Amino acid sequence: MNIKKGDTIEVLSGKDRGKRGQVLRVIPSAEFVVVEGINLRKKHKRQVQTQGRSLTPGIVEFPGPLHLSNVMLVCPKCGEASRVGRQAQGERRVRVCKNCHAVIDA
Ligand SMILES: [Zn+2]
């Protein structure tokens, strides 16, 4: 996985192509990411009564999952949607932008 929670990505395909957003969640097993404001889906909620509380009915928008192959990491240094390489730095392996060669992980 070259993408982590908190990264900014750019969408490469679909109706949100070209949009950028912050990664809210990564699902490594399925290679999906959930990105703020991208791939919004609507869920229609009924009014429900649970233990005296009533949940507000209406339409809830929430971001749906995107496959990793449809997103690209935006480099925080050069601001370009970039391919990511890996480089050993001491004991750690850090991500490196293939565009500007900056280390992405601080
Ligand atoms: Zn870069």
Residues whose N, C-alpha, C, O or C-beta is under 5 A from the ligand:
A	BS01	ZN	C75 K77 C78 C97 N99 C100 H101
